[in-house]
Structures are given as C-alpha cells and as structure tokens.
Amino acid sequence: MEVIIRPNADAGCVLGAKVIAKLVREKPDAVLGLATGRTPLRLYQELIRMHRDEGLDFRHVTTFNLDEYVGLPATHDQSYRYFMRENLFNHINIDQSRTHVPDGTAPDLHAECRAYEKRIVAAGGIDLQLLGLGRNGHIGFNEPSGSLYSRTWIKILSEQTLRDNSDVFGSLAAMPRHAITMGIGTILEARRCLLLAFGPAKTRAVERMIEGPLAAICPASALQLHPRATVIVDESSASGLQYADHYRWIDANKLAWQRYD
C-alpha cells in the first residue's frame, strides 16, 4: 500500500486529481470508478479546473460510481447521480451516456446489481477506483462485518453511517436505510485504487486500514491485498499511524517517474 501524507485536505485532493489526470492523459479512454460525499469534492473541482485551463479531455472516458441510495430517483437532490452531474459531469466534456450510477429505483434491485457488474466487465474493467473512507472503516457502503469478497449488492446502512450522512437529508428519519454498492470483491478488481481520508474523525479508521489486521470489522483493510493501492491522507488523519515517518521517507525518496507532483 502506497501511503502519501499531505499537510491538509486541499493538498491531498489536488494530488489525487493529478493522479487521475495523469491516467486520463496516458489512456484517454480510461475507465474511472468514482465516489461521492464531501471528501472528493475538492478533487472534482481540481479536475474541472484542469479541463478548463489545461485541456484535460474526458470525451472518451467511462465512469462507474460506487453506490446509490435505494429509492432515490436520479432527479432527487440527494441522489448520487444528481451529485455527480452537479459536481463534475456538467462541467467537463464527458459523454454522459458513458457515465454509470446504480439505479436505486430499479423494479428488480437484484437484477440491477447483477447488470451493473456486467456493465463494468463489458467496459473492460475499472482502471482506477476512487474511494473515500467512512469513520467505521467502510468503503463504498460496505459496512463492518460484511464479506471481503462481496459483489455489487444491496446493503443495509449502519447506524454510524446514517448519523454521519443524515445532516444533508435534514433528519435521521429522512435517510434511506439501504443502498446499492459495489462490493469489496468488485472494488479489488480495479487495476488501481486511490483512497482519500482527511480530518481527525478518520484517524482511527486510517490506522486500522493501513496498520491493523486484515479484518471484516474494517472493510477498508481489504486494500492491503490490492497490488496497487494509493492512500492519500492529511496530517490529522495520519496522526495515529505508528510508521508515519517511514511513509514520509518512502514518499521523499521516490524516483522522478514515481512521483505525481
């Protein structure tokens, strides 16, 4: 696991955008796995700036989002399809027919989950999967104690996740209780994973993900198995890492071709 520590969330997101931009420039028809929530917002803003100011071209890019709430139509202002349109897709030159988000209103949710997996395979697999990290260690909506080999499926959201996300819905009662999410097994099939985690609330989850045991109680620890996982954290979220100085040493001594900034 490649661990990169940056001074703050802004610097971490800018670096993450550079990682994605490098891939898109090298492979214009890249398949990107995308995430939603507060964490990647600054990264998306930087990608929009790169498109506007540097000509970063998304015409041939295909995207697959990690998850979607069950029961929310794409027009709902808290749906993840809406989030992606407002915060990225409407501001770059991507072909929106090549953007994929699970359909949380599908009449047969099980069939939608199976079809989503098939669409990923048909696109050639995901080149880079962007991830956030829940305070309880979840990635996507794969909550603690779930299978580390799971596929795209319908998951029950934990109480912690409901509390963490309920503010944007106005109340806990308004929060959907279920979501379609890529499974851990699906995520690990991406050729590269890029996870961002910032702030003191993520300190414990970051420590367990990177230095703790591989365990279903911390779903993100499954990234220890991935051959090319990059984790970008800030100083506060890295404060619980026993080997933080080692990660800084590795980062400082990379060869020029290994660097992103």
C-alpha positions as CSV (number, residue, x, y, z in Angstrom):
1,M,0.0,0.0,0.0
2,E,1.4,3.4,-1.0
3,V,0.7,5.9,1.8
4,I,1.1,9.6,1.0
5,I,0.8,12.2,3.8
6,R,0.0,15.8,2.8
7,P,-0.3,18.8,5.1
8,N,-4.1,19.2,4.6
9,A,-7.1,18.0,2.7
10,D,-6.8,20.6,0.0
11,A,-3.2,19.5,-0.9
12,G,-4.3,15.8,-0.7
13,C,-7.2,16.4,-3.1
14,V,-5.1,18.3,-5.6
15,L,-2.6,15.4,-5.6
16,G,-5.4,12.9,-6.1
17,A,-6.6,15.0,-9.1
18,K,-3.1,14.8,-10.6
19,V,-3.1,11.0,-10.2
20,I,-6.4,10.8,-12.2
21,A,-5.3,13.4,-14.7
22,K,-2.1,11.5,-15.4
23,L,-4.1,8.4,-16.1
24,V,-6.5,10.1,-18.4
25,R,-3.7,11.8,-20.4
26,E,-1.9,8.4,-20.8
27,K,-5.1,6.5,-21.5
28,P,-7.8,8.8,-23.0
29,D,-10.4,6.0,-22.9
30,A,-9.8,5.2,-19.2
31,V,-12.5,3.7,-17.1
32,L,-12.8,5.5,-13.8
33,G,-14.6,4.4,-10.7
34,L,-15.9,7.4,-8.8
35,A,-17.0,8.2,-5.3
36,T,-19.4,10.8,-3.8
37,G,-19.5,12.7,-0.5
38,R,-17.6,15.6,1.0
39,T,-14.2,14.1,0.6
40,P,-13.8,14.1,-3.2
41,L,-15.4,17.5,-3.8
42,R,-12.2,19.4,-3.9
43,L,-10.6,16.8,-6.2
44,Y,-13.5,17.2,-8.6
45,Q,-13.1,20.9,-8.5
46,E,-9.5,20.5,-9.5
47,L,-10.3,18.1,-12.4
48,I,-12.8,20.7,-13.6
49,R,-10.1,23.4,-13.4
50,M,-7.7,21.1,-15.3
51,H,-10.3,20.6,-18.0
52,R,-11.0,24.3,-18.3
53,D,-7.4,25.6,-18.0
54,E,-5.2,22.7,-19.3
55,G,-7.5,21.0,-21.8
56,L,-7.8,17.7,-19.8
57,D,-10.1,15.7,-22.1
58,F,-12.8,13.4,-20.9
59,R,-14.5,12.7,-24.2
60,H,-13.7,9.0,-24.2
61,V,-13.7,8.4,-20.5
62,T,-16.2,5.9,-19.0
63,T,-17.2,6.1,-15.3
64,F,-18.8,3.9,-12.8
65,N,-19.9,5.2,-9.4
66,L,-19.5,3.1,-6.3
67,D,-23.1,3.3,-5.0
68,E,-26.5,4.9,-4.9
69,Y,-29.3,5.1,-2.3
70,V,-32.2,2.7,-2.7
71,G,-35.4,4.6,-3.5
72,L,-34.0,7.9,-4.7
73,P,-34.6,8.8,-8.3
74,A,-31.8,10.4,-10.3
75,T,-33.6,13.8,-10.1
76,H,-33.5,13.8,-6.3
77,D,-31.1,16.4,-5.0
78,Q,-29.5,13.8,-2.6
79,S,-29.1,11.1,-5.2
80,Y,-25.6,10.3,-6.2
81,R,-26.4,10.6,-9.9
82,Y,-27.5,14.2,-9.1
83,F,-24.3,14.8,-7.1
84,M,-22.1,13.7,-9.9
85,R,-23.9,15.8,-12.5
86,E,-23.8,18.9,-10.3
87,N,-20.2,18.5,-9.1
88,L,-18.4,17.0,-12.1
89,F,-20.2,15.8,-15.2
90,N,-21.9,19.1,-16.1
91,H,-18.6,20.9,-16.0
92,I,-16.4,18.7,-18.2
93,N,-16.7,17.3,-21.7
94,I,-17.7,13.8,-20.7
95,D,-20.3,11.9,-22.8
96,Q,-22.9,11.4,-20.1
97,S,-24.1,8.2,-21.8
98,R,-20.8,6.7,-20.7
99,T,-21.4,7.6,-17.0
100,H,-22.9,4.9,-14.9
101,V,-24.5,5.0,-11.4
102,P,-26.5,2.2,-9.9
103,D,-30.3,2.6,-10.3
104,G,-31.7,2.7,-6.8
105,T,-35.3,2.8,-8.2
106,A,-35.0,-0.3,-10.4
107,P,-38.0,-2.6,-10.1
108,D,-35.8,-5.5,-9.6
109,L,-32.8,-4.4,-7.5
110,H,-31.1,-7.8,-7.6
111,A,-31.1,-7.8,-11.4
112,E,-29.8,-4.2,-11.3
113,C,-26.9,-5.3,-9.2
114,R,-26.0,-8.2,-11.5
115,A,-26.3,-6.0,-14.6
116,Y,-24.0,-3.4,-13.0
117,E,-21.3,-6.0,-12.6
118,K,-21.8,-7.0,-16.3
119,R,-21.5,-3.4,-17.4
120,I,-18.2,-3.0,-15.6
121,V,-16.9,-6.1,-17.3
122,A,-18.2,-5.1,-20.7
123,A,-16.3,-1.8,-20.4
124,G,-13.0,-3.7,-19.8
125,G,-12.9,-3.3,-16.0
126,I,-12.1,-0.3,-13.9
127,D,-8.6,1.3,-14.4
128,L,-8.7,3.4,-11.3
129,Q,-11.3,3.3,-8.4
130,L,-11.6,6.5,-6.3
131,L,-12.6,5.8,-2.7
132,G,-13.5,7.7,0.5
133,L,-13.3,6.2,4.0
134,G,-16.1,6.0,6.5
135,R,-15.4,6.6,10.2
136,N,-16.2,3.0,10.8
137,G,-13.8,1.9,8.1
138,H,-16.3,1.3,5.3
139,I,-15.6,1.8,1.6
140,G,-18.5,2.3,-0.7
141,F,-21.3,1.2,1.5
142,N,-19.6,-2.0,2.6
143,E,-20.2,-1.8,6.3
144,P,-18.2,-3.6,9.1
145,S,-18.6,-7.4,9.3
146,G,-19.5,-7.8,5.6
147,S,-17.8,-10.2,3.3
148,L,-14.4,-9.1,1.9
149,Y,-15.2,-10.9,-1.3
150,S,-18.7,-9.4,-1.8
151,R,-20.0,-8.2,-5.2
152,T,-22.3,-5.3,-6.1
153,W,-25.4,-5.8,-3.9
154,I,-28.0,-4.1,-1.7
155,K,-26.6,-3.2,1.8
156,I,-28.2,-2.1,5.0
157,L,-26.6,1.1,6.2
158,S,-25.1,1.1,9.7
159,E,-26.2,3.4,12.5
160,Q,-22.9,5.2,12.3
161,T,-23.3,5.8,8.5
162,L,-26.9,7.0,9.0
163,R,-25.7,9.5,11.6
164,D,-22.8,10.7,9.5
165,N,-24.9,11.3,6.4
166,S,-28.2,12.4,7.9
167,D,-27.4,16.1,8.0
168,V,-27.8,16.5,4.3
169,F,-31.2,14.9,4.5
170,G,-32.4,17.2,7.3
171,S,-33.0,14.4,9.7
172,L,-32.1,10.8,10.5
173,A,-35.7,9.8,9.7
174,A,-35.4,11.1,6.2
175,M,-32.3,9.0,5.4
176,P,-32.6,5.9,3.2
177,R,-31.8,2.7,5.1
178,H,-30.4,0.8,2.1
179,A,-28.0,1.4,-0.8
180,I,-26.7,-0.5,-3.8
181,T,-22.9,-0.6,-3.6
182,M,-20.0,-2.2,-5.4
183,G,-18.8,-5.0,-3.2
184,I,-15.3,-5.3,-1.8
185,G,-14.5,-8.0,-4.3
186,T,-15.7,-5.7,-7.1
187,I,-13.5,-2.8,-5.8
188,L,-10.4,-5.0,-5.5
189,E,-10.7,-5.9,-9.2
190,A,-9.9,-2.3,-10.2
191,R,-6.4,-2.1,-11.6
192,R,-5.7,0.7,-9.2
193,C,-7.4,2.0,-6.1
194,L,-7.0,5.6,-4.9
195,L,-8.4,6.3,-1.4
196,L,-8.6,9.8,0.3
197,A,-9.2,10.3,4.0
198,F,-8.9,13.6,5.8
199,G,-9.5,15.1,9.3
200,P,-9.3,13.9,12.9
201,A,-12.6,11.9,12.6
202,K,-10.9,9.5,10.3
203,T,-7.8,8.9,12.4
204,R,-8.9,5.6,13.9
205,A,-10.2,4.2,10.6
206,V,-7.0,5.2,8.8
207,E,-4.8,3.5,11.4
208,R,-6.9,0.3,11.2
209,M,-7.0,0.3,7.4
210,I,-3.2,0.7,7.0
211,E,-1.6,-0.9,10.0
212,G,-4.3,-3.0,11.5
213,P,-5.0,-6.6,10.7
214,L,-6.9,-7.6,7.6
215,A,-10.4,-7.9,9.1
216,A,-14.0,-7.6,8.0
217,I,-14.6,-5.3,11.0
218,C,-12.6,-2.7,9.0
219,P,-13.7,-3.2,5.4
220,A,-11.0,-0.8,4.0
221,S,-8.3,-3.1,5.4
222,A,-9.0,-5.3,2.3
223,L,-6.9,-2.7,0.4
224,Q,-3.9,-4.4,2.0
225,L,-4.5,-7.2,-0.5
226,H,-4.5,-4.9,-3.6
227,P,-1.4,-4.8,-5.7
228,R,-1.6,-1.1,-6.4
229,A,-3.5,0.9,-3.7
230,T,-2.6,4.5,-3.1
231,V,-3.9,6.2,0.1
232,I,-3.7,9.9,0.5
233,V,-4.2,11.3,4.0
234,D,-3.6,14.6,5.8
235,E,-1.6,15.2,8.9
236,S,-4.6,14.9,11.2
237,S,-6.0,11.7,9.8
238,A,-2.4,10.2,9.8
239,S,-1.8,11.1,13.5
240,G,-2.5,7.6,14.7
241,L,-0.1,5.9,12.3
242,Q,2.9,4.2,14.0
243,Y,5.0,4.2,10.9
244,A,4.1,7.7,9.6
245,D,7.8,8.7,9.4
246,H,8.5,5.7,7.3
247,Y,5.8,6.6,4.8
248,R,7.2,10.1,4.6
249,W,10.7,8.7,3.9
250,I,9.4,6.5,1.1
251,D,7.5,9.4,-0.4
252,A,10.5,11.7,-0.2
253,N,12.8,9.1,-1.9
254,K,10.7,8.1,-4.9
255,L,12.2,8.2,-8.3
256,A,11.1,11.0,-10.6
257,W,8.8,8.7,-12.6
258,Q,7.1,7.5,-9.5
259,R,6.0,11.0,-8.4
260,Y,2.8,12.8,-9.2
261,D,3.6,16.3,-8.1
